[in-house]
C-alpha cells in the first residue's frame, strides 16, 4: 500500500512539474531569454525512487573508495547517462546520514554523507528527504543530511 501511494505521489509531482514548465514557457514574450521562434520547447524530467543504502551497499561504497572513505559514484554509473542529460532530475533520499563512521543499514539507517557527492556527480538536481527513516538518527541526522546535500549543491525538500 505504501509503495503504491509513493508511485501515485511521484506521478502527480511529475505531471504538475511538466504542466508548470509548459505553462511558464507559453507565457514567455518574444525576445525573452528561453523563448523560441519555433514555439514552446519541451524539457525532460527524471524522477527516481528511494536511495536506500543497506549495509551491503555501504560496504561496496567503502570498497569502491579504495581505502579513502566511501564512493557511491560507481553504483550510479548505470543511470548517469539518463540523469545527467535531464533538464530536471530528482531523487528520494530515503535515509539520513550518520556521524563519523557510525553507519548502518536496516532497521535504523545511517548512511555515509558521501552519498550526497554520488548523487551530485550523477547529475541529480534535488532530492526529497521526508521518509519513514527521517528520524533514524534524530534531528542531528536530519541536519547532517541537509548540510551534506547543501555542500554537494543538491537541492532538497521534505525533512527540516
Buried (B, 14 or more C-beta within 10 A) or exposed (E): EEEEEBEEEBEEBBEEBBEEBEEEBEEBEEEEEEBEEEEBEEEEBBBBEBBBBBEEBBBBBBEBBEEEBBBBBEBBEEBBEBBBEBEBBBBBBBBBBBEEEEBBBEEBBBBBBBBBBBBBBBBBBBBBBBBEBBEBBEEEBBBBBBEBBEEBEBEBEBBE
